[in-house]
Amino acid sequence: MPMMLLAPILLSLASASAQTAPATSPGAAAASAPASGRYRGGRLFISPMGEPFRPTSRDDDSLADWFRQTDRNHDNQLTMEEMQQDAERFFAILDVNHDGEIDPDEITRYEEVVAPEIRSRFGGMLAEAGSRRSFGGEDNDQHQGAGRYGLLDLPEPVVAADANFNRGVSLAEFRQAAGQRFLALDIDRKGYLTLPGLQATRPAPPSAPKAPKRTRPSGDSSGD
């Protein structure tokens, strides 16, 4: 075939190949990866009221993401009122049927859909309230459920707001719990929280499980 005819055919094939190749943006791999606390510089954070904040990159600070969202006037100081307002916002998300109460079905939805990580870490905890099992391979890790990812040792933050134990959480109870949890975090009684202060009190991430020791099969004399 003459070279003058061959060149246009080759150019046409190269163009078709480029059009059929899948286009990938720089953030496509991170967006498609399941969100988790596996990143070295960023890990799952569960807010004092139970809202999960998942890292989207290695350097994402999920605690800072929550703080910036809750600090409505952006003065780098989180007040009790701001924390209660943020609790009201999250309550509206959990109250799917908008009847003014997070009922048992909506609590189940929270545990299984909104923040399933807390169930995978404390499955059966309510039936074994006194248990202190280790979930990270370390016997000294006593945090369970959401307590492994937040600032307070609350395995189930939404259920913990049920002050009258009627198996439902009202907006008033949720707001009251937000105020109580603010006071628990305001260690110095300044009347506000700061991001550096919260970062300093945040528990260290759980240690990775230790690899099991390899044992030599009985009768194996290799290496002797």
NUDOFI-798088 format. One record per residue (C-alpha): residue in one letter; y, x, z. Coordinates in steps of 0.2 Angstrom, whole numbers, plus 5000, padded with zeros to 4 digits. Layout:
residues N
AYXZ...
***
This chain:
residues 224
M500050005000P501750074996M502750145011M504250025007L503149875009L502249945025A503749975035P504349795036I502649735041L502549865055L504249805061S503749625061L502149665071A503149765084S504349615086A503049485089S502149595102A503849615111Q504049425111T502349385118A502349515132P502749435149A504549475156T504549525174S506149535184P506449675197G506149545211A504749455203A503349545212A504249525229A504549335226S502749305221A501949405236P501549295251A502849305264S502249385280G502749515293R501849655284Y503449745279R503749905289G505649875290G505549685290R504449565299L504249375302F505449305315I505249135324S506849075331P507049015349M506848835343G505348875332E506048905315P505149035305F506149165295R505049265284P505549435276T505749445257S505849635256R505449785265D507149805273D507449615276D507949585295S507349415298L508149405315A509849445308D509549305295W509349185309F510849255318R512049245303Q511449065300T511749005318D513449095320R514448965311N516149035313H515549215309D516349305324N514749395328Q514549305344L513249165346T513749025358M512748895367E513548765356E513148855340M511348875345Q511248685350Q512048645333D510748745324A509348665334E510048495328R509948555310F508148615312F507748445322A508248345306I507048455296L505548415308D505948235310V505248185293N505347995295H507048005303D506647895318G507548015331E505948095338I504748235332D503148135335P501348205336D501048195317E502648285314I502148415327T500548445318R501548465302Y502648595310E501048685316E500148675300V501448675286V503148745293A502548885304P500648905302E500749075309I500849015326R499148925325S498249065317R498849175332F498449045346G497148935339G496348845354M497748905365L498148735372A496348705377E496248875385A497948885393G497449025405S496749135392R497549305388R496549355373S497149495361F497449455343G498149615337G496649725342E497649785358D497049725375N498849745382D499649615370Q499849455380H500949365368Q500249215359G500749105345A502649105341G502849225356R502249365345Y503649335333G505149285343L506349325358L505549215371D503749205376L503449025369P501849005360E502348835353P504248815354V504348635348V503048565360A503848665374A505448555372D504448395377A505248385394N504548215399F502748255392N502648095381R501948195366G503548175357V505248275356S506848185356L508548255349A509248255367E507648355373F507848475358R509648505361Q509348525380A507948655376A509148755365G510348765379Q509048825392R508448955379F510149015376L510349045395A508749135395L509349255382D511049275389I510449405402D512149475406R512949295407K514349335395G514249165388Y513849225370L512449325362T512649475350L511449525336P511249705343G510849635361L509549525354Q508849665343A508649765359T507749635368R506549585354P504749645358A504049785347P502849725333P501049715338S500049865335A498849865320P497049845324K496150005327A494750055315P493050035322K492150205326R490850255314T489150285322R487850395315P486150305311S484750335322G483650475316D485050555305S485050735308S486350775294G487650895300D486650975314
***
